[in-house]
Amino acid sequence: MIKIATVRESNAQGKRLSGLVAVFVGGTNGIGESTAKEFFLRSTAPRAYIVGRNATRGEALVAKLHAINPQGAAYFLQCDISLLRNVDELCADLLRREAKIHCLFLTAGYMTLRGRTETDEGIDRKMCVNYYARVRCMLNLMPALEAAAEAGELSRAITVLAAGSEGEVRLDDLDLQRDFTLHACLAHCVVMTDFMVEELSRRHRGTSFSHSYPGTVKTGIANELSGPVRLAVKVLYAVLTPWILNVQESGERHYFQMTSQCYPAARAQKPQEGDDNDDEDKRGAGIPPPPGLGVFKAMDGTPGGGAYLLDWDGKTCGDEKVLGKYRDLDMGNLVWAHTMEVFARAEKANARLAKRRASAEAEGSGMRGIPDPVGWRPAS
């Protein structure tokens, strides 16, 4: 375990990191909020984009961040990422605003006990928020992440879900259109995330990718539940309090993951694991590893390999038996091909929806009770 005192000693060096730009998707509460606060507390002149659905919470967090660090700049962007078309609009806006992004931090969650709930893009809402939309964000924002890497600066993408909780998946039904259960939903999102961060690292070697398990952290995700189930979750939190990780500590640990050279990109020349005296330039941008720590092993076992599965304490994790089985089945390529197929299917669905909307608008002004203006005619 990496002790919290070690994490705090590393984070205290954050002032050496100036002008970092970070995007927090799902950042209006819980782990995203606490990590954004640590980001503003420790970094010099940081800039953050807080993405979420709740404007009230988002604007309140922006105000808190400005109070923590008046030299920083924070902005709230409202977006429901359960629809890929919304993700595309969000990312286009971010790319217009920023040429370089140093860290993309993905924590958006959607908790419900309902079964498969398809959006009009043909994707289950939970799987979209936990996996597909996150991957879409990474891919869409790669130009800005790669620009940071090319400038020799920090470039990282971290998705917080459940690394280490791998389970069996159905290779012929990865998006669970036929055999959806909540257990299968989690297993599929976890395993697909594992292999996707590795695939992304292989394709974009200047950026470090991590799939993180936050531990049991009391967050606002239970707000998605209702009635007796929501009450039961709150009671469970109360019972488990001695074993629940403080949300502030979770933010500190994730800032460490964002900034420490323990988790370099694949393109950085990889020193030997455990070597804490290696040349800083070989580890890429960030804060040097604390004494006694070096670079960590990536998912494939390579020290500093660029794709990391991280436990709540920042150490590497992952069910080697499950990962080995699916690696032998070429899971990286399977997950990549499947994800691109789902994206293409969603794009076709959105094109059909746009065509229907345009057709409906052409039938009249669309303003109920208000006559069409003189000379108005539908588009041909």
N, C-alpha and C positions, 0 to 999 in steps of 0.2 A: 504494500500500500504506500502511496505517496502521502506523507503526512501533511495535514493542513498547514502546519507551520512552514513546511518547505514550499508549498504553493504560495503562501503569503509573502515569503521572502523573494520568490521569483516575481510575483505580481508587483511588488514594490519597485521593481526596476522598469515598470511600464512607461515612466516619463521619457525614457530614451526613444520610445516609439511615437513619432510626431506625425500628425496629419492623417492618421488612419481613417479609412472609410469602411463602415460596417453596416450590413443590412440584417435586421432581425425580423424574420418572418414568423409571426406568432409571438411577437415581442411585447404585447400589451400587459401581460401578467406572468406570474410563475417564473420559470427558468429563463425565459427570454428577457423578462424585465430585470431580474436580478443580475444577469450577465451584462446587460446594457448599462446598468448602474455601475458595475465594477469597471466596465470599459471606460466610462466617463470619469470615474474616480482616479483611475491609474494612468490613463494615456494623456499625452500632450496634444491639445487642439484636435480632439477627435470629432468625427462627423458620423452621425448615425441616422438610419432610416428605420423607423418602427412601423412594421406592417401588421395590420390586424383588422378585425371587423368592427370593433367597438370604438367609435370615435371619442367618446367621453374618456375611456381609460387611456386611449392612445395620446390624446392631447394632455391629459394629466401627467403621463409619464414624460412626455417631452418637456413639460415645465419642470419636473423634478430633475431631469438630466441637466437642464440649463442652470439650475440652482447648484447642482453638484460641481459643475465645471463651466463657468461663464465663458471660457475661451473656446468651448466646444459648440457644435451646432447640431441640433436634432430636429427631425421632421417626421410627422406622422402621415402615412399613406394608407387609406382605407381600402381593403380588398378582401374578398371572400375567395380563398384559393381552392375551394372545392370545385371550381370550374377552371379548366385550363385556359379558356379564352380570357378570363380575368388575369391569370398569371402572365399571359403574353402581354396584356396591356400594362400591367405593373412593371414588368421587366423592360419594356420599351421606354416607359417613363424614367426608370432608373438609369438606363443607358444614355438617355438625353441629358440627365443631370450630372452623371459622373463618368469620366473617362477611365478611372481606375477604381476597383473595389478590392479591398484587402481581406475582408472576411464576410462570408455569407453564412449566417447562423440560422438554422431551420428548426423550429420547435413547435410549429402549429399542430394542434391536435384536435381530434373530434371523437368524443366518447358518447356512445349510445349502445343500448342493448338490442336495438332493432336489427333485423337481418339485412340482407343486401338492399341498399337504397340507391337506385341508379339516378344519376343526373341526366340531363338531356343530351349529354355527351356520351352516354352509355358506359359510365364508370361508376362503381360504387363510391359513395361520398367519403366513407372512412378511408378506403384504399387510396383515393385521390389525395386527400389531405396528408396522409401518413407516408405515401410513397410517390405517386405519379406527379403531383404538383411540385413536390420538392425537387425531383429530378429535372422537371421542366425549368424550374428556377435556376438550377445549376447550369444547365445547358444554355439557357437564354443569356445568362450573365457571364458566361465564360470569356467573351471578349474583354470585359472589364477586369476580370480576375487574371487573365493572361497578360493584360497590359501591366498590371502591378508586378507580376512575376518577371516580365521582361525588363522592368525597371530595377530589378534586384530587390524588390520590396516584398513584404508579407503577402501571401496569396493562399487563402484557406477557405474550404467549404466544410461545414460541420452540420450533420443532421442528427438530431437527438431523438432516439426512439427506444430501441431495446436490444442493442448489441449484446451478444452472449445468450440470447433467448431463442436460438435457432430451433426449428422443428421441421418435420416432414412437410414437403410441398408437393402439389400435383403439377407435374411438368406439362400436362396436356390441358391445364385449366388454371394458368397462373393468375388470371384476374378473377377467378372464382365465379364465373357466370353460371356454372352448373351446381357446384357443391359448396355453397357459401356457409360457413359457420364463423362465429367470432374468434374461436381458437385458430382456425385456418387463416382467417384474415390477418391476425397478428403474425403467425408463422411465415406466411407468404411475404408480408411487408418487410419483415426482419431479414429473411434470406435474400430477397431481391435487393434490399438496400445494401447488404454486405457485398454482394457481387457487383452491384452497380458502382459503389465507391471505388472498388478495385479496377473496374473497367474504365471509369472516368480518369483515374490516376494513370492508367496505361496510355490513354489517349491525350491527356493534358498533363505532361510531366512536370510542369512548373508550378502546379497547384497541389497543395496537400489536402487530402480528403479524409474525413473521419466519420464513422458511425458510432455514436456515443450512447451508453446507457446511463441515465442520470441517477439511478437508485430510486428508492421510494421517497419522492418529494411531494409535499403538500402543495398543489397548484390549483388553479381555477378551472381545470379541465372538467371537474365534476359538475360545473355549472351547466354543461350540456345535458345532464340528466334531470329527471323530474320526479316528484312525488316520493314514495317510499324508498326507491333505489338511491336517490340523491341523499336521503337521510341516512341510509345504511352506509354509504361511502363516508359520510362525515363521522359516523360512529366508529367506523373502521379506522379512520385517521386518528381519532382520539385514543383508541385501544393501542395502536401501533406507534404512538408518539415517541417512545424511547428508541425506536428503530428507524424513525423517519429522518432523512437528511434535511438539515436546515436549508431553506431555499437560498439564503444569503451565501452559505458555504457552497451550494451547487453553482451559484454564479461565479464565485471565486475560482472554483475548479474548472469551469468552462472557459473563463478568461485565460487560465493557464494553458488549456488546450488550444486556444486561439493564438497564443503568443509565444509559447515555449519552443525552442529549437529541438526539443525532444521528439517532435513530430514533423520532420522536414518533408518537403516535396520530393518526388522520386528523382527529379533532375539534379538535386543537390548531390554532390559527391558524398557517398555514404561512408562515414568513419565506422570503426568497429563498435559494436554494441557495448555499452558500459564504459567507454573511454571518455572521461570528462575533461581531458586535456587536449582534445583535438582542435585543429584550426577552426576558428569561428566561421570563417568564410565558407568552409566546406559544408556547413550545416544550413546555409541559407539564412534568410532574414528572421528576426525575432530575438527573444531573450535567451541567452545561453543557458544550457541545462544546469540545474543546481548541482552543487558538489555531490559526487556519488552517483549521479544519474547521467546517462548518455542518451543516444537516440534509441527509440523503442522499435520493436519488431513490427513490421507491417503484417497485414492479413496473410500474406504468403510466406511469412517467416523471415523475410529479408529485413535486416536492420535498416531503418530509414527508407523503407520501400515506397512511401507516399500514400498508402491506403491503410487506415488504422481502424481497428475495432477496439473501443475503449470502454472499460468498466467505470463505475461511478467515481472511482478514485484516481482515474487517469492511467491506470495500468492496462495493458492489452488483455483482451478476452476473446471469447468465441468458442463455440462447441466444435472442437477439432474433428470429431467423428462425423458430424453432420456436414461440416464444411468440406472435409476430404471427400466424402461421398459425392457431393454435388460438383466439386471441382473436377473429379474424374469424368463427370457427365458434361463437361464444358459449359458449366452454368453461366459463366460470364457472358459468353456469346448468346446463349439462350435468353438470358434476361435482357440483354441489349436489344436483340431482335424483337422480343415480345413488347418491350416498352415503346420502341419506335412504331410498332404496329398499332398499339393502343393510341399513340399520339396521332397517327395518320387517320385512324377511325374517328377520333374526336374532331379532327379538323374537317373531315367530310360532313360530320353531323352539324358542325357549326356553319359550314357553307350552305347546307340545306336550310337551316334555321334562318340564316341571313337572307336567303332567296325568298323564303316564305314571308318574312317581315317586309321585304321590299315590295313584294307582290301585294300584300295587304295595304301598304301605304299608298300604292298606286291606285287603289280603288276609291280613294277619297281623301279628304284632308286629315281624317283620323281624329278630329276633334268633335266629340259628340255634342250635339246641340248647337254647333256653330256652322253656318253655311259655308260652302267653299267660296273662296274669294273670286271676284269677277275675273274671268279670263283663265281661271285655273283649269288645268286638264291633267289627267294622269300621264306619267312618263310612258313613252312608247317602248 
